[in-house]
């Protein structure tokens, strides 16, 4: 895969996430974050199979959603068991 193709894949994925996802810090609902994580994982898998390339920032974004999800789960846990 050449540089041009890599940039094209990155722009396509960036446009998809910009249109369909909220920033991780704006998410306040665990179900919403689970949906975003699921969709992002599907896109990553699709890009791995189709292009054999996934931009590094996609994994960083997935990590950010996971961090927010973990903090929301922790807050719910504290509310239930405190």
C-alpha positions as CSV (number, residue, x, y, z in Angstrom):
1,X,0.0,0.0,0.0
2,X,1.5,3.3,-1.0
3,X,1.4,6.6,0.8
4,X,-1.5,8.0,-1.3
5,X,-3.7,4.9,-0.6
6,X,-2.9,5.1,3.1
7,X,-3.9,8.7,3.3
8,X,-7.1,7.9,1.4
9,X,-8.0,5.2,3.9
10,X,-7.2,7.5,6.8
11,X,-9.5,10.3,5.4
12,X,-12.3,7.8,4.7
13,X,-12.2,6.5,8.3
14,X,-11.9,10.0,9.7
15,X,-14.9,11.1,7.8
16,X,-16.9,8.1,9.0
17,X,-16.0,8.7,12.6
18,X,-16.7,12.5,12.4
19,X,-20.1,11.9,10.9
20,X,-21.2,9.0,13.1
21,X,-19.4,9.3,16.5
22,X,-19.3,11.8,19.3
23,X,-16.0,12.6,21.1
24,X,-15.4,10.1,23.9
25,X,-15.4,13.0,26.4
26,X,-19.0,14.0,25.3
27,X,-20.4,10.5,25.9
28,X,-22.5,10.2,29.1
29,X,-24.2,6.9,28.5
30,X,-22.6,3.5,28.8
31,X,-24.9,2.0,26.1
32,X,-23.9,4.8,23.7
33,X,-20.2,4.1,24.3
34,X,-20.7,0.3,23.9
35,X,-22.3,1.0,20.5
36,X,-19.4,3.2,19.4
37,X,-16.9,0.6,20.6
38,X,-18.7,-2.1,18.7
39,X,-19.0,0.0,15.5
40,X,-15.3,1.1,15.7
41,X,-14.2,-2.5,16.2
42,X,-16.2,-3.6,13.2
43,X,-14.7,-0.8,11.1
44,X,-11.2,-1.7,12.2
45,X,-11.8,-5.3,11.4
46,X,-13.2,-4.3,8.0
47,X,-10.2,-2.2,7.2
48,X,-7.7,-4.9,8.3
49,X,-9.4,-7.4,5.9
50,X,-10.0,-5.0,3.0
51,X,-6.8,-2.9,3.1
52,X,-4.5,-4.8,5.5
53,X,-4.0,-1.4,7.1
54,X,-5.6,0.5,10.0
55,X,-4.5,4.0,11.0
56,X,-2.9,4.1,14.4
57,X,-5.3,6.8,15.6
58,X,-8.2,4.4,15.2
59,X,-6.7,2.3,18.0
60,X,-6.1,5.4,20.0
61,X,-9.8,6.4,19.6
62,X,-10.9,2.9,20.6
63,X,-8.7,3.2,23.7
64,X,-10.3,6.6,24.6
65,X,-13.8,5.1,24.3
66,X,-12.7,2.1,26.5
67,X,-11.3,4.5,29.2
68,X,-14.6,6.4,29.3
69,X,-16.6,3.2,29.4
70,X,-14.5,1.9,32.3
71,X,-15.0,5.1,34.3
72,X,-18.8,5.0,33.7
73,X,-18.9,1.4,34.8
74,X,-16.9,2.2,37.8
75,X,-19.3,5.1,38.7
76,X,-22.2,2.7,38.4
77,X,-20.5,0.1,40.5
78,X,-19.9,2.7,43.3
79,X,-23.5,3.9,43.1
80,X,-24.8,0.4,43.4
81,X,-22.5,-0.9,46.2
82,X,-21.6,2.2,48.2
